[in-house]
Amino acid sequence: MTNAERADAALIALDRYDGGGRHPVEKEEIEEAMVDLIADLRHLAQRESIDFGSVFRMAGHNYFEERAGR
């Protein structure tokens, strides 16, 4: 999967998360949906006793590895 395909998949996920009724297309809408999703993922992590900080750090590591083409 290319990084462009990853970004497209993320946009599809945001649309699905948002109930599919409001496809975020403007930068501000995408940003708002991202903030809401990350906050809700943090609620989920707390409920399931998952270390959100660790997940966030691992995601950052994956992002930089993917950007580097590894």
Helices and strands as residue ranges (DSSP letters): H 3-17, H 27-47, H 52-67
